């Protein structure tokens, strides 16, 4: 089934701090990329629209949707953040306003949770297709355990409300000298694509390379239990995954994941484990994510879901 992925020509995707948004998301699935202003010129079975839109994109999409649904390919509007309905962004507001519009559906990177799940609950015409972040082998970093620091790599935004586990570890690390020695923290860089001044430039390939200089990677799925991109980035870095799994990966990666109970002593024991044990654990997780999030497997699953929606 042919899908074309549409992005805004005006949005500064080169400033986005991770490759899970914009053209790179579509390319990771192997889908052709076009800009929203070209939407009437593409022949496809389904048109997928990136959610970072400008006012000009919204106007173009409105003109496209003014055509009867039978005369145009179905649209699948990309959604992700569980708290999207709380946003005042023009593109996000437009996307959520299209619920149950004929020929309009949604493509969700995460399992819909929180306010987003509430917004999509009770759809009568529109449907939701799931499309997780694909695993791209070209992003892998290979580094021997002996070349890594025996520390837990911790990164991301600090928010008690959104990331309770991560926030708790940051707070404990602040007053516990043992944890400061065991946990290496990288602060969130901010969002330059939204106009913020970046705190640092350790993003994308630099981010994975820095993580790969540590043996372990702390993972938490936010309060909503979703599969953030960090779960594939940990495998790219070849680190041992430690923390909490999202519900989507429980049946898939549960056996390749180190669940941490928050104990400093248990963390120290983990970091003092054998090099071979760490190497095997990291490789087991990488192989699990390679298979479970293989772009070809995911694309075939998207096709299966599309066939159900469009039949």
C-alpha positions as CSV (number, residue, x, y, z in Angstrom):
1,X,0.0,0.0,0.0
2,X,1.5,3.3,-1.0
3,X,1.8,6.0,1.7
4,X,3.1,9.5,1.2
5,X,4.3,11.4,4.2
6,X,3.7,15.2,4.1
7,X,5.6,17.8,6.0
8,X,5.5,21.6,6.3
9,X,7.8,23.4,4.0
10,X,8.1,26.2,6.5
11,X,8.8,24.4,9.8
12,X,12.5,24.3,10.8
13,X,12.8,20.5,11.1
14,X,16.6,20.8,11.1
15,X,16.3,22.2,14.6
16,X,14.3,19.4,16.1
17,X,16.4,17.6,18.7
18,X,15.5,14.0,17.7
19,X,14.9,12.2,14.4
20,X,11.3,11.1,15.3
21,X,9.6,14.1,13.8
22,X,9.4,15.5,10.3
23,X,10.9,14.0,7.2
24,X,13.1,11.6,9.1
25,X,10.1,9.9,10.6
26,X,8.6,9.2,7.2
27,X,12.0,8.1,5.8
28,X,12.5,5.7,8.6
29,X,9.4,3.9,7.4
30,X,10.6,4.1,3.8
31,X,7.7,6.4,2.7
32,X,8.0,9.0,0.0
33,X,8.3,12.6,1.4
34,X,6.4,15.6,0.0
35,X,5.5,19.0,1.3
36,X,1.9,20.0,2.3
37,X,1.7,22.5,-0.5
38,X,2.1,19.5,-2.9
39,X,-0.7,17.5,-1.4
40,X,-3.0,17.6,-4.4
41,X,-0.3,16.3,-6.7
42,X,0.5,13.0,-5.1
43,X,-1.0,9.6,-6.0
44,X,-1.2,7.3,-3.0
45,X,-3.5,5.0,-1.1
46,X,-3.1,7.0,2.1
47,X,-1.6,10.4,2.9
48,X,0.1,10.8,6.2
49,X,0.4,14.4,7.6
50,X,3.2,15.4,10.1
51,X,1.7,17.3,13.0
52,X,4.1,20.2,13.0
53,X,2.2,22.6,10.8
54,X,2.1,26.3,10.0
55,X,-1.0,28.4,9.3
56,X,-0.3,28.2,5.5
57,X,-0.2,24.4,5.8
58,X,-3.6,24.4,7.6
59,X,-5.1,26.6,4.9
60,X,-3.8,24.3,2.2
61,X,-5.2,21.2,4.0
62,X,-8.5,22.9,4.5
63,X,-8.8,23.5,0.7
64,X,-7.8,19.9,0.1
65,X,-10.5,18.6,2.5
66,X,-13.1,20.8,0.9
67,X,-13.2,18.2,-1.9
68,X,-15.7,15.4,-1.4
69,X,-14.1,12.5,0.5
70,X,-14.7,10.1,-2.4
71,X,-12.5,12.3,-4.7
72,X,-9.4,12.3,-2.5
73,X,-7.2,9.7,-0.8
74,X,-7.8,9.3,2.9
75,X,-5.7,11.5,5.3
76,X,-4.0,10.1,8.4
77,X,-3.0,12.9,10.8
78,X,0.0,12.1,12.9
79,X,-0.4,12.4,16.7
80,X,2.0,11.5,19.5
81,X,2.2,13.5,22.7
82,X,-0.5,12.3,25.2
83,X,-0.9,16.0,26.2
84,X,-1.4,17.3,22.6
85,X,-5.0,18.5,23.4
86,X,-3.6,20.9,26.0
87,X,-1.5,22.7,23.3
88,X,-2.4,26.0,21.7
89,X,-0.3,25.3,18.6
90,X,-2.2,26.1,15.4
91,X,-1.4,22.8,13.8
92,X,-2.3,20.7,16.8
93,X,-5.6,22.5,17.3
94,X,-6.4,22.0,13.6
95,X,-5.5,18.3,13.7
96,X,-7.7,17.5,16.7
97,X,-10.6,19.6,15.2
98,X,-10.7,17.1,12.2
99,X,-12.2,14.3,14.3
100,X,-14.8,12.4,12.4
101,X,-14.4,14.4,9.3
102,X,-15.1,12.2,6.3
103,X,-11.9,10.6,5.0
104,X,-9.8,11.8,7.9
105,X,-8.1,9.4,10.4
106,X,-5.2,9.5,12.8
107,X,-1.8,7.8,12.9
108,X,-0.4,7.6,16.5
109,X,3.2,7.1,17.3
110,X,2.3,6.1,20.9
111,X,-0.6,4.2,22.2
112,X,-3.1,7.0,22.8
113,X,-3.0,7.9,26.5
114,X,-4.1,10.7,28.8
115,X,-5.8,13.7,27.3
116,X,-5.1,12.5,23.8
117,X,-6.9,9.2,24.5
118,X,-9.8,11.2,25.9
119,X,-9.9,13.3,22.7
120,X,-9.9,10.3,20.4
121,X,-12.4,8.3,22.5
122,X,-15.8,7.8,21.0
123,X,-14.8,8.4,17.3
124,X,-17.6,7.5,15.0
125,X,-16.0,8.0,11.5
126,X,-12.3,8.5,12.1
127,X,-10.0,5.6,13.2
128,X,-6.6,5.4,14.8
129,X,-3.6,3.5,13.3
130,X,-0.5,2.8,15.4
131,X,3.0,3.5,14.0
132,X,5.8,3.3,16.6
133,X,9.3,4.7,16.0
134,X,11.2,2.3,13.7
135,X,14.6,1.0,14.6
136,X,17.3,2.2,12.1
137,X,20.4,0.0,12.3
138,X,22.5,2.8,10.6
139,X,22.3,4.7,13.9
140,X,23.9,2.0,16.0
141,X,27.1,2.8,17.9
142,X,29.5,-0.1,18.6
143,X,31.7,0.3,21.6
144,X,33.2,-2.3,23.9
145,X,32.2,-2.4,27.5
146,X,35.8,-1.8,28.5
147,X,35.7,1.5,26.7
148,X,32.6,2.7,28.6
149,X,32.2,4.2,32.0
150,X,30.4,2.0,34.5
151,X,27.7,4.6,35.1
152,X,24.0,5.0,34.4
153,X,23.2,7.5,31.7
154,X,20.3,9.8,32.7
155,X,18.8,12.4,30.4
156,X,15.6,14.3,29.6
157,X,13.3,16.9,31.0
158,X,12.8,17.0,34.7
159,X,9.2,17.1,35.6
160,X,7.6,15.5,38.7
161,X,4.2,15.5,37.0
162,X,5.3,14.1,33.6
163,X,8.4,12.0,34.5
164,X,8.0,11.0,38.2
165,X,10.6,8.3,38.2
166,X,13.2,10.4,36.4
167,X,12.5,13.4,38.5
168,X,12.9,11.3,41.7
169,X,16.3,10.0,40.5
170,X,17.5,13.5,39.7
171,X,16.4,14.7,43.2
172,X,18.1,11.8,44.9
173,X,21.3,12.3,42.9
174,X,21.4,15.9,44.0
175,X,21.9,15.0,47.7
176,X,23.4,11.5,47.5
177,X,27.2,11.5,46.6
178,X,27.1,7.8,45.8
179,X,24.4,8.3,43.2
180,X,26.2,11.3,41.8
181,X,29.2,9.1,41.2
182,X,27.0,6.3,39.7
183,X,24.7,8.4,37.6
184,X,25.8,10.7,34.7
185,X,23.1,13.3,34.0
186,X,22.6,15.2,30.7
187,X,20.2,18.1,31.0
188,X,17.4,18.5,28.5
189,X,18.7,20.7,25.6
190,X,15.4,22.7,25.2
191,X,13.5,23.1,22.0
192,X,15.2,25.4,19.5
193,X,12.6,24.4,16.8
194,X,10.1,26.3,19.0
195,X,12.3,29.3,19.4
196,X,14.2,28.5,22.6
197,X,17.9,29.0,23.0
198,X,19.5,25.5,23.2
199,X,21.3,24.7,26.5
200,X,23.7,22.4,24.6
201,X,24.1,20.7,21.3
202,X,24.3,17.0,22.4
203,X,21.4,15.9,20.3
204,X,20.7,13.2,17.6
205,X,24.0,11.4,16.7
206,X,25.9,13.2,19.5
207,X,23.3,12.1,22.0
208,X,23.6,8.5,21.1
209,X,27.3,8.6,21.0
210,X,27.4,10.2,24.5
211,X,25.1,7.5,25.8
212,X,27.3,4.8,24.2
213,X,30.1,6.0,26.5
214,X,28.2,4.5,29.5
215,X,27.3,0.9,30.3
216,X,23.7,1.6,31.3
217,X,20.8,3.8,30.1
218,X,18.0,4.9,32.4
219,X,14.6,4.6,30.7
220,X,11.2,5.7,31.9
221,X,8.0,5.9,29.9
222,X,6.5,9.1,31.5
223,X,3.4,9.1,33.7
224,X,1.5,7.8,30.6
225,X,3.5,4.7,30.1
226,X,4.4,5.4,26.4
227,X,7.2,4.2,24.2
228,X,9.4,7.3,23.9
229,X,12.2,7.4,21.3
230,X,14.8,6.8,24.1
231,X,13.8,3.1,24.0
232,X,15.3,2.7,20.5
233,X,18.1,5.2,21.2
234,X,19.3,3.0,24.2
235,X,19.6,0.1,21.7
236,X,21.4,2.3,19.2
237,X,23.9,3.2,22.0
238,X,24.4,-0.5,22.9
239,X,23.7,0.2,26.6
240,X,22.0,-2.1,29.1
241,X,18.4,-0.8,29.5
242,X,17.5,-0.1,33.1
243,X,14.3,1.5,34.6
244,X,10.7,1.0,33.5
245,X,9.1,-0.4,30.4
246,X,6.2,1.1,28.5
247,X,3.2,-1.2,28.2
248,X,3.8,-1.5,24.4
249,X,7.1,-3.2,25.1
250,X,6.2,-5.3,28.1
251,X,5.4,-8.5,26.1
252,X,8.3,-7.9,23.7
253,X,11.3,-6.7,25.6
254,X,10.5,-7.7,29.2
255,X,13.1,-10.4,29.2
256,X,15.8,-8.1,27.9
257,X,15.2,-5.3,30.3
258,X,16.7,-4.6,33.8
259,X,13.9,-3.4,36.1
260,X,15.2,-1.2,38.8
261,X,13.5,-0.9,42.2
262,X,15.1,2.5,43.0
263,X,17.6,1.0,45.4
264,X,21.1,2.6,45.4
265,X,22.6,-0.7,46.5
266,X,21.0,-2.7,43.7
267,X,22.2,-0.1,41.2
268,X,25.8,-0.4,42.4
269,X,25.5,-4.1,42.2
270,X,24.3,-3.8,38.6
271,X,27.2,-1.4,37.7
272,X,29.7,-3.8,39.2
273,X,28.5,-6.8,37.2
274,X,30.8,-8.7,34.8
275,X,31.7,-7.1,31.5
276,X,30.5,-10.2,29.6
277,X,27.1,-10.0,31.4
278,X,26.7,-6.4,30.4
279,X,27.7,-7.0,26.8
280,X,25.2,-9.9,26.6
281,X,22.4,-7.9,28.2
282,X,23.0,-4.9,25.9
283,X,23.1,-7.1,22.8
284,X,20.0,-9.0,23.8
285,X,18.1,-5.7,24.1
286,X,19.5,-4.4,20.8
287,X,18.5,-7.6,19.0
288,X,15.0,-7.5,20.5
289,X,14.5,-3.9,19.3
290,X,15.9,-4.6,15.9
291,X,13.3,-7.3,15.4
292,X,10.3,-5.7,17.1
293,X,10.8,-2.3,15.6
294,X,12.2,-3.4,12.2
295,X,10.9,-0.7,9.7
296,X,9.7,-3.4,7.3
297,X,7.8,-5.2,10.0
298,X,6.2,-2.0,11.2
299,X,5.3,-0.9,7.7
300,X,3.6,-4.2,7.1
301,X,1.6,-3.7,10.3
302,X,0.6,-0.2,9.3
303,X,-0.6,-1.7,6.0
304,X,-2.6,-4.3,7.8
305,X,-4.3,-1.6,9.9
306,X,-4.9,0.6,6.9
307,X,-6.6,-2.2,5.1
308,X,-9.0,-2.6,8.0
309,X,-9.7,1.1,8.1
310,X,-10.2,1.6,4.4
311,X,-12.1,-1.6,3.5
